[in-house]
Amino acid sequence: MDREKLVELISDDLQNEWKHLQYYMHHRTVFRGVHMLTLKPIFEEEMRTEVEHVAAFSDLLVQLGAQPVLYNNGAPGPQFNAPREILQFAHHMENEVSHNYVQRIQQAEELGGPDGKLVQLFYEKQLEESYTDAKKFEKLLEGFLTAT
């Protein structure tokens, strides 16, 4: 794994974080009734966390001498109205990036040196957070699946 390719992959991960931010920001407004009371605060917390992730990925890119790019593909993200669908996609997003981050850790190890170690440690933290979120959404979905 060379440095330029790893920077490109980190940039792709930054774009995913922007997408996650938009997803949580939009879908926090969709909940109604009891779901508004229980799920909206969870999505608001996820939204705040995604802002931190966007900043952290941007900072990492700058540390590696790259320029972070503002997410702007113009395409709307997936939009759901049913709480279960919203949670299922949130679980999918967090699970997907968890798997990506495992790969990034391996790729950073391949790069080696101080840059590789910096990226490895960064992604270990990101993996822990995203995997924990994926498990949280999995548990929330268990309640929906048994209640419907």
Secondary structure as the mmCIF struct_conf table of DSSP 4:
data_model
#
loop_
_struct_conf.conf_type_id
_struct_conf.id
_struct_conf.beg_label_comp_id
_struct_conf.beg_label_asym_id
_struct_conf.beg_label_seq_id
_struct_conf.end_label_comp_id
_struct_conf.end_label_asym_id
_struct_conf.end_label_seq_id
HELX_RH_AL_P HELX_RH_AL_P1 ARG A 3 HIS A 27
TURN_TY1_P TURN_TY1_P1 ARG A 28 VAL A 30
HELX_RH_AL_P HELX_RH_AL_P2 GLY A 33 THR A 38
TURN_TY1_P TURN_TY1_P2 LEU A 39 LEU A 39
HELX_RH_AL_P HELX_RH_AL_P3 LYS A 40 GLN A 63
TURN_TY1_P TURN_TY1_P3 LEU A 64 GLY A 65
BEND BEND1 ALA A 82 ALA A 82
HELX_RH_AL_P HELX_RH_AL_P4 PRO A 83 LEU A 111
HELX_RH_AL_P HELX_RH_AL_P5 GLY A 113 ALA A 147
#
